[in-house]
Amino acid sequence: MHPTQLLILLTAICVCALLAHRLRVAPPIAFLLGGLVMPVLLPDMPQVTISPEYMLLIFLPPILMEAAIFTSFRDFRDNLQQILLLAIGLVMMTSISVAAVAVWLIPGATWALGFVLGAIVSPPDAAAATAALRNVIIPKRIKSILEGESLVNDATGIVLYKFALLAMMIGGFSVIDATALFFWKAAGGLGIGLIIAFLFIRMFRYLVDPSVEILATFLPPYAAYILAELCGMSGVLAVVSAGLMVGWHAPNLFTPRMRLSMEAIWHMMVFFLNSLAFLIIGLQLPDLIQRLDVLNHPFLLVMALAVCTASVAIRFLWVFLMAYGLRRFMPAHLRRDYYPAWQNVFVVSWTGMRGVVTLALAFALPVTLANGEPFPQRDLIIFLGTSVIIFTLLLQGLSLPWLTRTLQLSFEPRRMKEEWKARVTSAQQALARLEELEQTQSVHLPALMRIREHYTERLESLGDGPNTPIHPDHSPELMSHPLIQSENRLWAEVLRRERETLIAMRRNYTIGDDVMNSILRELDLLSSRFHYTEELLPESLTHAQLSAAQKQSLWYHPLLRKMLGT
């Protein structure tokens, strides 16, 4: 990559991210539109190209690893049936449907070529959906299903993609053999990922340098993916299984300081890769349109619209069929256990945005076949794939926040009870440990009394049952009692004054930068507890107004209070 290209891309990422924040749109949409505008603003900009064989290797491992590490394994297990129906069943049905449309509309297209296109556009991207829902509150169950789906559907789509490419190269393949090979690749990928994660966990204890520790966390995704691909297994599932295992052991494996740094670095890395991917989509599209001469061939737009419609429609049909049509085949106790509201099902159906995986698969298409002939309709396949990305991002991504605010989604109270129980139990155990330490008579009693007062006040503020949140089923910072929220507001104010004082002392040369940075780090770690409260609660919201706002909340209902036993 030319240095000028790197500078332009970094500048474009910053500008698009700023505009996305100002305009309150999902970042992928801003990056996509930015890529479309850049060739117009910079006509002499060198073309940005990435070799097709490196597309999957560069983008997939870290994006999948980050999603797997921060995925709740329990939620993944509890929603496994819905996740597999979406990640395997829906991906296959989308591939078949899109392949049928391609064979019908593309002159001379074979079923193998149709399945190549179907596999490219079949896996939705949960990162795009999560970005679109960044400022929207959705039930935890929906978020867990979408995140779990994104971990597995990429593997299904990539395996189907490789089978379709194989059929293009050799002219056909056996469905029975392909099915057996699919499960073999899946099992092998899972096994390789678990082995890599096990070796990483055993090796990690010997790392003592914080910088090396964080850098080492990038080894499992790339090692699992490359090794699995070299062995002919599913590299995606290898990364997912490694990420889930590392994420499960992370609380005991990583120190608190490393977790803070690692989370920031990983989020930054994935943000950069996603930004770069969507910028490349926008940058590549004008050149594709020119090569295909789309403006003089409007039938290409009809093809794109047909493929986009099929991709969206089949998800609606499948999700509603799985949610309601198959319930009659379930045992009676499972049918009574959870009956999803149609609004929730509709949101899951509408969150089928395509993103990085579709982009990587499209541009990873080989330029030539095994016999040296050009890959048939390569530019058209890439154009149709990017059309699906643009169509779903603009139509679904822009409308999703409005849709979730308009529909009255059904929230589950389980998380409220779980969080209250976790906070109470951990505080009680901390007090019990203080009692044990006090008996040893080897502790400084004034320090012990201060810590005991902290935990005693925490238990008092938690009360005897789950508290009513302002925003249901959302971040832990907003699940707290009004007393804690008011305290957080005060903490934010005094820490801001302390920070301003330190900066002023440095500006006046009263203290040096090393002293200021050391104290600022302590303040930053402490203020990280109050970030969301400070951002989301207005300055003028008094305690009385806070209580009134809670009483108007969906959760402040006598029936719900009775259910929760409060």
C-alpha positions as CSV (number, residue, x, y, z in Angstrom):
1,M,0.0,0.0,0.0
2,H,1.3,3.4,-1.0
3,P,2.0,5.8,2.0
4,T,-0.4,8.3,0.5
5,Q,-3.2,5.7,0.5
6,L,-2.5,5.0,4.1
7,L,-2.7,8.6,5.1
8,I,-5.9,9.2,3.1
9,L,-7.6,6.1,4.6
10,L,-6.7,7.0,8.2
11,T,-8.0,10.5,7.6
12,A,-11.2,9.2,6.0
13,I,-11.8,6.8,8.9
14,C,-11.5,9.7,11.4
15,V,-13.8,12.0,9.4
16,C,-16.4,9.3,8.7
17,A,-16.5,8.2,12.4
18,L,-16.9,11.9,13.5
19,L,-19.8,12.4,11.0
20,A,-21.4,9.1,12.1
21,H,-21.4,10.3,15.7
22,R,-22.7,13.8,14.8
23,L,-25.4,12.5,12.5
24,R,-26.3,9.6,14.8
25,V,-26.0,6.9,12.1
26,A,-24.3,3.5,12.3
27,P,-20.6,3.8,11.5
28,P,-20.6,1.2,8.8
29,I,-23.1,3.3,6.8
30,A,-20.9,6.4,7.2
31,F,-17.8,4.5,6.1
32,L,-19.6,3.0,3.1
33,L,-20.9,6.4,1.9
34,G,-17.4,7.9,2.6
35,G,-15.9,5.3,0.3
36,L,-18.3,6.2,-2.4
37,V,-17.6,9.9,-2.1
38,M,-13.8,9.7,-1.9
39,P,-13.2,9.0,-5.6
40,V,-15.3,12.1,-6.4
41,L,-13.4,14.3,-4.0
42,L,-10.0,12.8,-4.8
43,P,-10.1,11.7,-8.4
44,D,-6.3,11.3,-8.6
45,M,-6.2,9.0,-5.5
46,P,-4.3,5.7,-6.2
47,Q,-6.6,2.7,-6.3
48,V,-6.7,0.7,-3.0
49,T,-6.3,-3.0,-3.7
50,I,-5.9,-6.0,-1.4
51,S,-4.9,-9.4,-2.8
52,P,-7.9,-11.7,-2.8
53,E,-6.1,-14.5,-1.0
54,Y,-5.3,-12.2,1.9
55,M,-8.8,-10.8,2.4
56,L,-10.1,-13.5,4.7
57,L,-6.8,-13.9,6.5
58,I,-6.6,-10.2,7.3
59,F,-10.1,-9.4,8.4
60,L,-11.8,-12.5,9.8
61,P,-9.6,-13.9,12.6
62,P,-9.4,-10.7,14.8
63,I,-13.1,-9.8,14.2
64,L,-14.3,-13.3,15.1
65,M,-12.0,-13.6,18.1
66,E,-13.1,-10.3,19.6
67,A,-16.8,-11.3,19.2
68,A,-16.1,-14.7,20.7
69,I,-14.1,-13.5,23.7
70,F,-16.8,-11.0,24.7
71,T,-19.7,-13.4,24.0
72,S,-21.5,-14.9,27.0
73,F,-21.0,-18.7,26.8
74,R,-24.1,-19.3,29.0
75,D,-26.3,-17.2,26.7
76,F,-24.8,-18.9,23.7
77,R,-25.6,-22.3,25.2
78,D,-29.1,-21.3,26.2
79,N,-30.0,-20.0,22.7
80,L,-28.1,-22.7,20.9
81,Q,-31.2,-24.1,19.1
82,Q,-32.2,-20.7,17.7
83,I,-28.5,-19.8,16.8
84,L,-28.0,-23.1,14.9
85,L,-31.3,-22.7,13.0
86,L,-30.2,-19.2,11.9
87,A,-26.5,-19.9,11.4
88,I,-26.8,-23.2,9.5
89,G,-30.4,-23.6,8.3
90,L,-31.0,-20.0,7.3
91,V,-27.5,-19.7,5.6
92,M,-28.2,-22.8,3.5
93,M,-31.7,-21.6,2.6
94,T,-30.4,-18.2,1.6
95,S,-27.7,-19.7,-0.5
96,I,-30.3,-21.9,-2.3
97,S,-32.7,-19.1,-2.9
98,V,-30.1,-16.6,-4.2
99,A,-28.7,-19.3,-6.4
100,A,-32.1,-19.9,-7.9
101,V,-32.5,-16.2,-8.6
102,A,-29.0,-16.0,-10.1
103,V,-29.6,-19.0,-12.4
104,W,-32.9,-17.4,-13.5
105,L,-31.6,-13.9,-14.2
106,I,-27.9,-14.2,-15.1
107,P,-27.5,-15.4,-18.7
108,G,-25.5,-18.6,-18.9
109,A,-25.2,-18.9,-15.1
110,T,-24.7,-22.4,-13.7
111,W,-25.9,-23.7,-10.4
112,A,-22.3,-23.7,-9.2
113,L,-22.0,-20.0,-10.0
114,G,-25.3,-19.3,-8.4
115,F,-24.2,-21.0,-5.2
116,V,-21.0,-19.0,-5.2
117,L,-23.1,-15.8,-5.1
118,G,-25.5,-17.4,-2.6
119,A,-22.7,-18.3,-0.2
120,I,-21.2,-14.8,-0.5
121,V,-24.4,-13.0,0.5
122,S,-25.8,-15.6,3.0
123,P,-24.0,-14.8,6.3
124,P,-25.3,-11.6,8.0
125,D,-22.9,-9.5,10.0
126,A,-23.8,-9.0,13.7
127,A,-21.2,-6.2,14.0
128,A,-23.2,-4.1,11.5
129,A,-26.4,-4.8,13.4
130,T,-24.8,-4.0,16.8
131,A,-23.4,-0.8,15.4
132,A,-26.8,0.2,14.1
133,L,-28.3,-0.6,17.5
134,R,-25.5,1.3,19.4
135,N,-27.9,3.9,20.9
136,V,-30.9,1.6,21.0
137,I,-32.1,-0.6,23.9
138,I,-33.0,-4.1,22.8
139,P,-33.8,-7.2,24.9
140,K,-30.7,-9.3,25.9
141,R,-32.1,-12.4,24.3
142,I,-32.2,-10.7,20.8
143,K,-28.7,-9.5,21.2
144,S,-27.4,-12.9,22.3
145,I,-29.1,-14.6,19.4
146,L,-27.6,-12.1,16.9
147,E,-24.1,-12.4,18.4
148,G,-24.2,-16.2,18.5
149,E,-25.5,-16.3,14.9
150,S,-22.6,-14.2,13.7
151,L,-20.1,-16.6,15.3
152,V,-21.3,-19.7,13.4
153,N,-23.0,-18.4,10.2
154,D,-19.6,-17.2,8.9
155,A,-18.3,-20.8,9.0
156,T,-21.4,-22.1,7.2
157,G,-21.1,-19.5,4.5
158,I,-17.4,-20.0,4.0
159,V,-17.7,-23.8,3.8
160,L,-20.5,-23.4,1.2
161,Y,-18.5,-20.9,-0.6
162,K,-15.5,-23.2,-0.9
163,F,-17.7,-26.1,-2.0
164,A,-19.3,-23.9,-4.7
165,L,-15.8,-22.8,-5.9
166,L,-14.7,-26.4,-6.0
167,A,-17.8,-27.2,-8.2
168,M,-16.8,-24.3,-10.4
169,M,-13.2,-25.7,-10.7
170,I,-14.0,-29.4,-11.3
171,G,-17.5,-29.1,-12.8
172,G,-19.5,-30.7,-10.0
173,F,-19.5,-32.5,-6.6
174,S,-21.5,-35.0,-4.6
175,V,-24.0,-33.6,-2.1
176,I,-23.5,-36.6,0.2
177,D,-19.8,-36.3,0.1
178,A,-20.0,-32.5,0.6
179,T,-22.3,-32.9,3.7
180,A,-20.0,-35.4,5.3
181,L,-17.0,-33.2,4.5
182,F,-18.9,-30.2,6.0
183,F,-19.3,-31.9,9.4
184,W,-15.7,-33.2,9.2
185,K,-14.3,-29.7,8.6
186,A,-16.5,-28.3,11.4
187,A,-15.4,-30.9,13.9
188,G,-11.8,-30.5,12.9
189,G,-11.9,-26.7,13.2
190,L,-13.5,-26.9,16.6
191,G,-10.8,-29.3,17.8
192,I,-7.9,-27.3,16.5
193,G,-9.3,-24.1,18.0
194,L,-9.6,-25.8,21.4
195,I,-6.1,-27.1,21.2
196,I,-4.7,-23.7,20.3
197,A,-6.7,-22.1,23.2
198,F,-5.4,-24.7,25.7
199,L,-1.8,-24.1,24.6
200,F,-2.3,-20.3,24.9
201,I,-3.7,-20.6,28.4
202,R,-0.9,-22.8,29.6
203,M,1.7,-20.5,28.0
204,F,0.3,-17.3,29.2
205,R,1.3,-17.7,32.8
206,Y,5.0,-17.4,31.7
207,L,4.5,-14.0,30.2
208,V,5.4,-11.2,32.5
209,D,5.6,-8.1,30.3
210,P,2.2,-6.4,29.9
211,S,2.9,-5.4,26.3
212,V,3.9,-8.9,25.4
213,E,0.7,-10.3,27.1
214,I,-1.6,-8.1,25.1
215,L,0.3,-8.8,21.9
216,A,0.1,-12.6,22.6
217,T,-3.7,-12.4,22.6
218,F,-3.5,-11.9,18.8
219,L,-1.7,-15.3,18.5
220,P,-4.8,-17.6,19.1
221,P,-7.0,-16.2,16.3
222,Y,-4.4,-16.2,13.6
223,A,-2.7,-19.5,14.7
224,A,-6.1,-21.2,14.9
225,Y,-7.2,-19.9,11.5
226,I,-4.0,-20.6,9.6
227,L,-3.5,-24.0,11.1
228,A,-7.0,-25.1,10.5
229,E,-6.9,-23.9,6.9
230,L,-3.6,-25.7,6.3
231,C,-5.2,-28.9,7.6
232,G,-8.2,-28.4,5.4
233,M,-10.6,-27.7,8.3
234,S,-12.9,-24.7,9.1
235,G,-10.7,-21.8,10.1
236,V,-13.7,-19.8,11.2
237,L,-14.9,-22.4,13.7
238,A,-11.3,-22.8,14.9
239,V,-11.2,-19.1,15.8
240,V,-14.7,-19.2,17.4
241,S,-13.9,-22.2,19.6
242,A,-10.6,-20.7,20.6
243,G,-12.2,-17.3,21.4
244,L,-15.0,-18.9,23.5
245,M,-12.5,-20.9,25.5
246,V,-10.1,-18.0,26.1
247,G,-13.1,-15.8,27.0
248,W,-14.3,-18.4,29.5
249,H,-10.9,-18.4,31.3
250,A,-10.2,-14.7,30.9
251,P,-11.4,-13.6,34.3
252,N,-8.8,-15.9,36.0
253,L,-6.2,-15.6,33.3
254,F,-5.9,-11.8,32.9
255,T,-5.1,-9.2,35.5
256,P,-7.5,-6.3,36.0
257,R,-5.1,-3.8,34.5
258,M,-4.5,-6.1,31.5
259,R,-8.2,-6.5,30.9
260,L,-8.7,-2.8,30.7
261,S,-5.9,-2.3,28.3
262,M,-6.7,-5.4,26.2
263,E,-10.4,-4.5,25.8
264,A,-9.5,-1.1,24.6
265,I,-6.8,-2.4,22.1
266,W,-9.0,-5.1,20.8
267,H,-12.0,-2.8,20.3
268,M,-9.7,-0.4,18.5
269,M,-8.3,-3.1,16.2
270,V,-11.7,-4.4,15.2
271,F,-13.0,-0.9,14.7
272,F,-10.2,-0.2,12.4
273,L,-10.6,-3.4,10.4
274,N,-14.4,-2.8,10.1
275,S,-13.8,0.8,9.0
276,L,-11.2,-0.2,6.5
277,A,-13.5,-3.0,5.1
278,F,-16.5,-0.7,4.5
279,L,-14.3,2.0,3.1
280,I,-13.0,-0.5,0.6
281,I,-16.5,-1.4,-0.4
282,G,-17.3,2.2,-1.3
283,L,-14.0,2.7,-3.0
284,Q,-14.3,-0.4,-5.2
285,L,-17.9,0.1,-6.2
286,P,-17.5,3.1,-8.7
287,D,-14.8,1.1,-10.6
288,L,-17.0,-2.0,-10.8
289,I,-19.9,0.1,-12.0
290,Q,-17.7,1.6,-14.7
291,R,-16.4,-1.8,-15.8
292,L,-19.8,-3.3,-16.0
293,D,-21.3,-0.2,-17.6
294,V,-24.2,-0.4,-15.3
295,L,-25.7,3.0,-16.4
296,N,-26.2,1.7,-19.9
297,H,-27.4,-1.7,-18.7
298,P,-30.3,-1.1,-16.3
299,F,-31.0,-4.8,-16.2
300,L,-28.0,-5.2,-13.9
301,L,-29.9,-3.0,-11.4
302,V,-32.9,-5.4,-11.7
303,M,-30.6,-8.3,-11.0
304,A,-29.2,-6.5,-7.9
305,L,-32.7,-5.7,-6.7
306,A,-33.8,-9.2,-7.1
307,V,-30.9,-10.7,-5.2
308,C,-31.3,-8.1,-2.4
309,T,-35.0,-8.8,-2.1
310,A,-34.4,-12.6,-2.0
311,S,-31.8,-12.2,0.7
312,V,-34.1,-10.1,2.9
313,A,-37.3,-12.0,2.2
314,I,-36.0,-15.5,2.9
315,R,-34.8,-14.3,6.4
316,F,-38.2,-13.1,7.2
317,L,-39.9,-16.3,6.1
318,W,-37.3,-18.5,7.9
319,V,-37.3,-16.6,11.2
320,F,-41.1,-16.4,11.6
321,L,-41.4,-20.1,10.5
322,M,-38.8,-21.2,13.1
323,A,-40.3,-19.0,15.8
324,Y,-44.0,-20.1,15.4
325,G,-44.3,-22.8,12.8
326,L,-42.1,-25.4,14.5
327,R,-43.6,-24.9,18.0
328,R,-46.2,-27.6,17.4
329,F,-43.4,-30.1,17.3
330,M,-41.9,-29.1,20.6
331,P,-42.8,-30.7,24.0
332,A,-45.5,-29.0,25.9
333,H,-43.3,-27.6,28.6
334,L,-41.0,-26.0,26.0
335,R,-43.9,-24.4,24.2
336,R,-45.0,-22.8,27.5
337,D,-41.5,-21.8,28.5
338,Y,-41.1,-18.9,26.0
339,Y,-43.5,-17.6,23.4
340,P,-41.7,-14.8,21.6
341,A,-43.6,-11.6,20.9
342,W,-44.0,-10.9,17.2
343,Q,-42.2,-7.5,17.6
344,N,-39.1,-9.3,18.9
345,V,-39.2,-11.8,16.0
346,F,-39.6,-9.0,13.5
347,V,-36.5,-7.2,14.9
348,V,-34.5,-10.5,14.5
349,S,-35.8,-10.8,11.0
350,W,-34.8,-7.2,10.2
351,T,-31.3,-7.4,11.5
352,G,-29.9,-9.3,8.5
353,M,-27.3,-6.6,7.4
354,R,-24.4,-7.9,5.5
355,G,-20.9,-6.7,6.1
356,V,-17.2,-7.7,6.3
357,V,-17.6,-11.4,5.6
358,T,-19.6,-10.8,2.5
359,L,-17.1,-8.2,1.4
360,A,-14.1,-10.5,2.0
361,L,-15.7,-13.5,0.3
362,A,-16.6,-11.4,-2.8
363,F,-13.1,-10.0,-3.3
364,A,-11.5,-13.3,-2.5
365,L,-12.9,-14.8,-5.7
366,P,-10.1,-16.1,-7.8
367,V,-9.3,-14.2,-11.0
368,T,-8.9,-17.4,-13.0
369,L,-10.2,-21.0,-13.0
370,A,-7.9,-24.0,-12.6
371,N,-7.5,-24.2,-16.4
372,G,-6.4,-20.6,-16.7
373,E,-9.6,-19.2,-18.0
374,P,-11.0,-16.0,-16.5
375,F,-13.5,-16.6,-13.6
376,P,-16.9,-16.3,-15.2
377,Q,-18.9,-13.2,-14.2
378,R,-16.5,-12.3,-11.5
379,D,-17.2,-8.5,-11.6
380,L,-20.9,-9.2,-11.7
381,I,-20.7,-11.4,-8.7
382,I,-18.7,-8.8,-6.8
383,F,-21.2,-6.1,-7.8
384,L,-24.2,-8.1,-6.7
385,G,-22.5,-9.0,-3.4
386,T,-21.7,-5.4,-2.6
387,S,-25.2,-4.4,-3.7
388,V,-26.6,-6.6,-1.0
389,I,-24.3,-5.0,1.6
390,I,-25.3,-1.5,0.5
391,F,-29.0,-2.4,0.3
392,T,-29.2,-4.0,3.7
393,L,-27.0,-1.4,5.4
394,L,-29.0,1.6,4.1
395,L,-32.5,0.1,4.2
396,Q,-32.3,-2.0,7.4
397,G,-29.4,-0.2,9.1
398,L,-31.0,3.3,8.9
399,S,-34.5,2.1,9.8
400,L,-33.5,-0.3,12.6
401,P,-33.2,2.4,15.4
402,W,-36.6,3.9,14.5
403,L,-38.1,0.4,14.3
404,T,-37.0,-0.7,17.7
405,R,-38.3,2.6,19.2
406,T,-41.7,2.2,17.5
407,L,-42.3,-1.4,18.3
408,Q,-42.9,-2.3,22.0
409,L,-40.4,-5.0,22.5
410,S,-40.8,-7.5,25.3
411,F,-38.0,-7.5,27.8
412,E,-37.3,-10.3,30.2
413,P,-36.7,-9.5,33.9
414,R,-34.2,-12.3,34.4
415,R,-31.2,-10.1,34.1
416,M,-32.4,-7.7,36.8
417,K,-32.7,-10.6,39.2
418,E,-29.3,-12.0,38.2
419,E,-27.5,-8.8,38.6
420,W,-29.0,-8.0,42.0
421,K,-28.1,-11.5,43.2
422,A,-24.6,-11.2,41.9
423,R,-24.0,-7.8,43.5
424,V,-25.5,-8.9,46.8
425,T,-23.7,-12.2,47.0
426,S,-20.3,-10.8,46.1
427,A,-20.6,-8.0,48.6
428,Q,-21.7,-10.4,51.3
429,Q,-18.7,-12.6,50.6
430,A,-16.4,-9.6,50.7
431,L,-17.7,-8.7,54.2
432,A,-17.2,-12.3,55.2
433,R,-13.6,-12.2,54.1
434,L,-13.1,-9.0,56.2
435,E,-14.5,-10.8,59.2
436,E,-11.9,-13.6,58.7
437,L,-9.1,-11.1,58.3
438,E,-10.2,-9.2,61.4
439,Q,-9.9,-12.4,63.5
440,T,-6.3,-12.8,62.5
441,Q,-5.5,-9.5,64.2
442,S,-2.8,-8.8,61.6
443,V,-4.6,-6.1,59.6
444,H,-4.7,-2.4,60.0
445,L,-8.1,-1.8,61.7
446,P,-8.8,1.7,60.3
447,A,-8.3,0.5,56.8
448,L,-10.5,-2.5,57.5
449,M,-13.3,-0.3,58.9
450,R,-13.2,1.9,55.8
451,I,-13.5,-1.0,53.4
452,R,-16.3,-2.6,55.6
453,E,-18.2,0.7,55.5
454,H,-18.0,0.7,51.7
455,Y,-19.5,-2.8,51.4
456,T,-22.1,-2.2,54.1
457,E,-23.4,0.9,52.2
458,R,-23.4,-1.0,49.0
459,L,-25.7,-3.7,50.5
460,E,-28.0,-1.0,51.9
461,S,-28.3,0.6,48.6
462,L,-29.1,-2.7,46.9
463,G,-32.1,-3.2,49.2
464,D,-34.0,-6.5,49.4
465,G,-34.7,-7.0,45.8
466,P,-33.9,-6.0,42.2
467,N,-34.1,-2.2,41.6
468,T,-36.2,-0.5,39.0
469,P,-33.9,0.7,36.2
470,I,-34.5,3.7,34.0
471,H,-33.6,1.7,30.9
472,P,-34.5,-2.0,31.1
473,D,-32.1,-4.9,30.2
474,H,-29.2,-2.5,29.5
475,S,-25.7,-1.8,30.8
476,P,-25.0,-2.5,34.5
477,E,-24.3,1.1,35.1
478,L,-28.0,1.9,34.4
479,M,-29.3,-1.0,36.5
480,S,-28.4,0.7,39.8
481,H,-30.5,2.2,42.5
482,P,-31.2,6.0,42.2
483,L,-29.0,6.5,45.2
484,I,-26.0,4.9,43.4
485,Q,-26.8,6.9,40.3
486,S,-26.8,10.1,42.2
487,E,-23.6,9.1,43.9
488,N,-22.0,8.4,40.5
489,R,-23.0,11.9,39.4
490,L,-21.2,13.4,42.3
491,W,-18.1,11.2,41.8
492,A,-18.0,12.4,38.2
493,E,-18.1,16.0,39.2
494,V,-15.4,15.8,41.9
495,L,-13.1,13.7,39.7
496,R,-13.6,16.3,36.9
497,R,-12.5,19.1,39.2
498,E,-9.5,17.0,40.4
499,R,-8.5,16.3,36.9
500,E,-8.7,20.0,35.9
501,T,-6.6,20.9,39.0
502,L,-3.8,18.5,38.0
503,I,-3.8,19.8,34.4
504,A,-3.6,23.4,35.6
505,M,-0.7,22.6,38.0
506,R,1.1,21.0,35.0
507,R,0.4,24.0,32.9
508,N,1.9,26.3,35.5
509,Y,5.0,24.0,35.8
510,T,4.1,23.3,39.4
511,I,4.3,19.5,38.7
512,G,5.9,17.5,35.9
513,D,4.2,15.4,33.3
514,D,5.3,12.2,35.0
515,V,3.5,13.1,38.2
516,M,0.4,14.3,36.4
517,N,0.2,11.2,34.2
518,S,0.6,8.9,37.2
519,I,-2.3,10.5,39.1
520,L,-4.4,10.9,36.0
521,R,-4.2,7.2,35.4
522,E,-5.6,6.5,38.9
523,L,-8.4,9.0,38.2
524,D,-9.2,7.5,34.8
525,L,-9.5,4.0,36.3
526,L,-11.8,5.3,39.0
527,S,-13.9,7.4,36.6
528,S,-14.4,4.5,34.2
529,R,-17.0,3.3,36.7
530,F,-19.1,6.3,36.0
531,H,-18.7,6.8,32.3
532,Y,-22.1,5.6,31.1
533,T,-24.0,7.4,33.9
534,E,-22.2,10.7,33.1
535,E,-22.9,10.4,29.4
536,L,-26.5,9.3,29.5
537,L,-28.0,11.2,32.5
538,P,-28.5,15.0,31.9
539,E,-26.9,17.4,34.3
540,S,-30.3,18.9,35.3
541,L,-31.8,15.6,36.4
542,T,-32.5,15.8,40.1
543,H,-33.1,12.9,42.5
544,A,-36.8,13.7,42.5
545,Q,-37.0,13.8,38.7
546,L,-35.0,10.6,38.6
547,S,-37.5,8.8,40.8
548,A,-40.4,10.2,38.7
549,A,-38.7,9.0,35.5
550,Q,-38.4,5.5,37.0
551,K,-42.1,5.4,37.9
552,Q,-42.9,6.1,34.3
553,S,-40.7,3.3,33.2
554,L,-42.1,0.1,31.5
555,W,-40.7,-1.9,34.4
556,Y,-42.4,0.1,37.2
557,H,-45.5,-2.0,37.2
558,P,-47.2,-3.6,40.2
559,L,-47.5,-7.0,38.4
560,L,-43.8,-7.0,37.6
561,R,-42.9,-6.0,41.1
562,K,-45.0,-8.9,42.4
563,M,-43.3,-11.3,40.0
564,L,-39.8,-10.2,41.2
565,G,-40.9,-10.5,44.8
566,T,-40.1,-6.9,45.7
